[in-house]
Amino acid sequence: INKLCLSAFTMAEALLVLGIIGVIAVLTLPSTLLSYKAAVYKSSLKKAYAVLQEAVTSMEEDTGVRITHTKYPCVSGDSDFEKVFKTYFLQLENCGRRSCVTNAIKSDESTESGALSDIYKTYNGASDAYSNYFDDGQLIMTSGILVMIESCSLGHNFLLTVDLNGISNKPNKWGHDLFTFEINEDTGRFSPMGVAGTQFIDEDTYCSSTSDSNLNGIGCTGKALFEENYFKKIL
């Protein structure tokens, strides 16, 4: 018994050990939470990428033609592409053209290129985001991811923008929880915006901490998908 008592921790030693464990926990918890949050964002973006890719591929295989403005014209803002594309999703809500983010369109404010959003910001938060790319159709997937379609801008490719956690959850910034993909009209290729061959590849303008462009962040999708520590750097 005496030997057991001699080998046991005293109360002071036990408290010291617990104190050290507590300090370590306090020091490491922020990093652990950051890693977890970054992993959630990355996982959600990868899921959105996969689901959109599958929808685009299935749509082209079923129709037997490439997705083009000739095949899917717009009449008075109504998009034939939107109507067909939405059938390839399990939807929590079909938002029509833009009912899910009706308040996100500033009809009385514009830049040289179009309307601005009163919900979404650019990558660095310096400007309201260009919102004309969000308003040709919207839906909310069963996962909660909001999908916004741009299919009526002749001269541009088809754009698909996702809000990974919905408009009710911040940060609502391009390149943070808002990401854009592209369907190339000439090749039919579906790509994350910012990779070679997409429209917005100038990183200094479209994925920059200093750019004042209303499209800043639209070109961050490729980086967010393929750079290992992308989300850790911005959270």
C-alpha positions as CSV (number, residue, x, y, z in Angstrom):
1,I,0.0,0.0,0.0
2,N,2.8,2.4,0.9
3,K,4.5,1.7,-2.4
4,L,1.3,2.5,-4.2
5,C,0.9,5.7,-2.4
6,L,4.4,6.7,-3.1
7,S,4.0,6.2,-6.8
8,A,0.7,8.0,-7.1
9,F,0.3,11.7,-8.2
10,T,-0.2,14.2,-5.5
11,M,-3.2,16.6,-5.8
12,A,-0.8,19.4,-6.7
13,E,0.9,17.4,-9.4
14,A,-2.5,16.4,-10.9
15,L,-3.7,20.0,-10.9
16,L,-0.4,21.0,-12.6
17,V,-0.9,18.4,-15.3
18,L,-4.5,19.5,-15.9
19,G,-3.4,23.1,-16.1
20,I,-0.8,22.3,-18.7
21,I,-3.4,20.4,-20.7
22,G,-5.7,23.3,-20.5
23,V,-3.1,25.8,-21.7
24,I,-2.2,23.5,-24.7
25,A,-6.0,23.2,-25.5
26,V,-6.4,27.0,-25.4
27,L,-3.4,27.5,-27.7
28,T,-4.3,24.8,-30.2
29,L,-8.1,25.2,-30.3
30,P,-8.2,28.2,-32.6
31,S,-5.9,26.4,-35.1
32,T,-8.1,23.3,-34.9
33,L,-11.3,25.3,-35.4
34,L,-9.7,27.1,-38.4
35,S,-8.6,23.8,-40.0
36,Y,-12.1,22.4,-39.5
37,K,-13.8,25.5,-41.0
38,A,-11.4,25.5,-43.9
39,A,-12.1,21.8,-44.5
40,V,-15.9,22.4,-44.5
41,Y,-15.6,25.1,-47.1
42,K,-13.3,23.0,-49.3
43,S,-15.6,20.0,-49.1
44,S,-18.7,22.1,-49.9
45,L,-16.9,23.6,-52.9
46,K,-15.8,20.2,-54.2
47,K,-19.3,18.9,-53.8
48,A,-20.8,21.8,-55.7
49,Y,-18.2,21.3,-58.5
50,A,-19.0,17.6,-58.8
51,V,-22.8,18.2,-58.8
52,L,-22.6,21.0,-61.4
53,Q,-20.2,18.9,-63.6
54,E,-22.5,16.0,-63.5
55,A,-25.5,18.1,-64.4
56,V,-23.7,19.7,-67.4
57,T,-22.4,16.4,-68.7
58,S,-25.8,14.7,-68.3
59,M,-27.6,17.5,-70.0
60,E,-25.3,17.4,-73.0
61,E,-25.5,13.6,-73.2
62,D,-29.3,13.6,-73.0
63,T,-29.8,16.3,-75.6
64,G,-26.9,15.2,-77.8
65,V,-25.7,18.8,-78.4
66,R,-23.3,21.2,-76.8
67,I,-24.7,24.0,-74.6
68,T,-24.8,27.1,-76.7
69,H,-26.9,30.3,-76.9
70,T,-28.1,29.1,-80.3
71,K,-29.5,26.0,-78.7
72,Y,-30.8,27.7,-75.6
73,P,-31.8,31.3,-76.5
74,C,-33.2,33.9,-74.1
75,V,-36.4,35.8,-74.8
76,S,-37.0,38.9,-72.7
77,G,-34.7,37.5,-70.1
78,D,-36.3,34.1,-69.9
79,S,-33.7,31.4,-70.4
80,D,-34.4,28.1,-72.1
81,F,-31.1,26.8,-70.6
82,E,-32.4,27.5,-67.1
83,K,-35.6,25.5,-67.5
84,V,-33.7,22.4,-68.8
85,F,-30.7,22.7,-66.5
86,K,-32.7,22.8,-63.3
87,T,-34.3,19.4,-64.0
88,Y,-30.9,17.8,-63.3
89,F,-30.9,18.8,-59.6
90,L,-32.6,17.6,-56.4
91,Q,-34.0,20.9,-55.4
92,L,-35.0,22.3,-52.0
93,E,-36.4,25.3,-53.8
94,N,-36.8,26.5,-57.4
95,C,-36.3,30.2,-57.2
96,G,-37.4,31.0,-60.8
97,R,-35.2,33.7,-62.3
98,R,-34.2,35.4,-59.0
99,S,-36.8,35.1,-56.3
100,C,-34.3,33.7,-53.7
101,V,-32.1,36.8,-53.9
102,T,-34.7,39.4,-55.1
103,N,-33.3,42.0,-52.7
104,A,-29.8,41.4,-54.0
105,I,-30.3,43.4,-57.2
106,K,-29.8,47.1,-57.0
107,S,-31.9,48.3,-59.8
108,D,-31.2,51.9,-59.2
109,E,-27.4,51.6,-59.1
110,S,-25.0,50.5,-61.8
111,T,-21.5,50.6,-63.0
112,E,-20.5,50.9,-66.6
113,S,-21.2,47.2,-67.0
114,G,-24.3,46.6,-65.0
115,A,-26.1,46.4,-61.6
116,L,-24.5,45.8,-58.3
117,S,-25.5,43.5,-55.4
118,D,-26.6,44.7,-52.0
119,I,-25.8,41.3,-50.4
120,Y,-22.7,40.1,-52.1
121,K,-19.3,41.7,-51.9
122,T,-16.1,41.3,-53.8
123,Y,-13.1,39.2,-52.7
124,N,-11.6,41.9,-50.5
125,G,-14.9,43.4,-49.5
126,A,-14.0,46.7,-51.0
127,S,-17.0,46.9,-53.5
128,D,-20.4,45.5,-54.1
129,A,-20.3,42.5,-56.4
130,Y,-21.5,42.7,-60.0
131,S,-24.9,41.1,-59.9
132,N,-26.0,40.7,-63.5
133,Y,-24.4,37.2,-63.5
134,F,-26.8,36.0,-60.8
135,D,-30.2,36.7,-62.3
136,D,-31.0,34.3,-65.1
137,G,-32.2,31.5,-62.8
138,Q,-31.7,30.4,-59.3
139,L,-32.3,27.2,-57.2
140,I,-31.4,25.9,-53.8
141,M,-30.1,22.3,-53.8
142,T,-31.1,19.9,-51.0
143,S,-27.6,20.5,-49.5
144,G,-28.5,24.1,-49.0
145,I,-26.1,25.4,-51.7
146,L,-27.6,28.2,-53.8
147,V,-27.0,28.1,-57.5
148,M,-27.3,31.2,-59.7
149,I,-27.3,31.1,-63.5
150,E,-26.1,33.5,-66.1
151,S,-27.2,32.4,-69.6
152,C,-28.5,35.4,-71.4
153,S,-25.3,37.5,-72.0
154,L,-24.5,37.0,-75.7
155,G,-20.8,37.2,-76.2
156,H,-20.2,35.6,-72.8
157,N,-20.1,31.9,-71.9
158,F,-22.6,30.4,-69.5
159,L,-21.8,31.1,-65.9
160,L,-22.9,29.2,-62.8
161,T,-22.3,30.8,-59.4
162,V,-22.7,29.0,-56.1
163,D,-23.2,30.3,-52.6
164,L,-21.9,27.5,-50.5
165,N,-23.8,28.4,-47.3
166,G,-26.7,30.5,-48.6
167,I,-27.4,34.2,-48.5
168,S,-28.4,34.1,-44.8
169,N,-24.8,33.2,-43.8
170,K,-21.8,35.4,-44.1
171,P,-19.3,36.3,-45.4
172,N,-21.2,36.5,-48.8
173,K,-18.0,37.3,-50.7
174,W,-16.7,36.2,-54.0
175,G,-13.8,33.9,-53.4
176,H,-14.9,33.1,-49.8
177,D,-18.3,31.4,-50.0
178,L,-19.3,32.6,-53.4
179,F,-17.7,30.8,-56.4
180,T,-18.2,30.9,-60.2
181,F,-17.9,28.2,-62.8
182,E,-18.0,28.5,-66.6
183,I,-19.5,26.5,-69.5
184,N,-17.4,27.4,-72.6
185,E,-19.8,27.8,-75.5
186,D,-17.2,26.9,-78.1
187,T,-15.8,23.8,-76.5
188,G,-18.5,22.7,-74.1
189,R,-15.9,22.5,-71.4
190,F,-17.0,23.0,-67.8
191,S,-14.4,24.7,-65.7
192,P,-13.8,26.5,-62.4
193,M,-13.4,30.2,-63.2
194,G,-9.8,31.4,-63.1
195,V,-8.1,28.3,-64.7
196,A,-6.6,28.6,-68.1
197,G,-9.1,28.9,-70.9
198,T,-11.8,30.7,-68.8
199,Q,-12.9,34.3,-69.1
200,F,-11.5,35.8,-65.9
201,I,-7.9,34.7,-65.4
202,D,-6.2,37.9,-64.5
203,E,-5.5,37.3,-60.8
204,D,-4.5,40.9,-60.2
205,T,-8.0,42.0,-61.2
206,Y,-10.3,39.0,-60.5
207,C,-8.8,37.4,-57.3
208,S,-6.9,40.1,-55.5
209,S,-6.6,41.7,-52.1
210,T,-6.2,45.1,-53.7
211,S,-8.4,45.1,-56.9
212,D,-11.4,47.5,-56.9
213,S,-13.1,45.7,-59.7
214,N,-16.7,44.8,-59.1
215,L,-15.8,41.3,-60.4
216,N,-12.9,40.8,-58.0
217,G,-13.2,37.3,-56.7
218,I,-14.9,35.8,-59.7
219,G,-11.6,34.3,-60.8
220,C,-10.8,32.6,-57.4
221,T,-12.6,29.3,-57.9
222,G,-9.7,27.4,-59.5
223,K,-7.4,28.5,-56.7
224,A,-9.9,27.6,-54.0
225,L,-10.3,24.1,-55.5
226,F,-6.7,23.3,-56.2
227,E,-4.5,25.2,-53.7
228,E,-4.2,23.2,-50.5
229,N,-4.3,26.0,-48.0
230,Y,-6.5,28.5,-49.8
231,F,-9.3,28.7,-47.2
232,K,-6.9,28.8,-44.3
233,K,-5.3,31.9,-45.8
234,I,-8.6,33.8,-46.1
235,L,-10.5,32.7,-42.9
